[in-house]
């Protein structure tokens, strides 16, 4: 299963629109990375991509990565130090559980969009939009080489 073709063009737009909408009200940054296989522990792989996508370089350390390995059916959500210091314990797990409900019905774009929206609400609460805010990271889905 190819990461590039896992989502239809319509689903890719749905996901990037969810990112743009979530980021309208926050200085936080959300990225989605999709690859076919996860060759290691899913959180370690998400951390690898978090760094490779320079997500740790946001000014307020408030980036959130949604990582999916579609062939292996693995996913993780990774928040940077700034957002992790603010959200309630088990926050990412509650988003994952919500997404998993959709994923089990093969509604992957809907699940991802819902998770992005939930993350955006927390980012808005803790990192509200500033008038001088700049979009520090791309809103486009990135795809891995595996």
Phi, psi and omega in degrees: 000125182274134177298322183297327184254005182298317178259141174290168177300321179297318179292321177300318178295320178302316182292312180293326175295322178297320178297311181300317180295315180297324183279349179300327187252015184212158172272356179291163182235136179237134175231155173236129176235131182234132172219169183287300185243150177249104187282003182210191175304137187298322178290324176296319180293319177298319178296322177302310181290328177303313179289316182299328178273008178059031182289338179282359183260008177291149186303316183260009181053047184239038176272149177229128178249129170258115183249131177230132170248100193289322181290325181272354180056048178236147174208158180212157173237130183232121176255149179283172186304320183297314180284323179297330179289342186254327186282155179297156176301144181068013180300312182294325178295324179291323176295315179301318180297319177297316179295319183300324177303316178290318182300322180297337177265010183063026176260069187291317180293321178295317180297316180295316179298319178296318178297319178298317179298315179298317178296319179300323179296319178291320178299318179299318182296322186257337181225070183299156179300137176249149182298334180263016183295139174240145176285103187282337183228151179300146176270352182287150176290135174257151183235139182274173183272351184268000000 
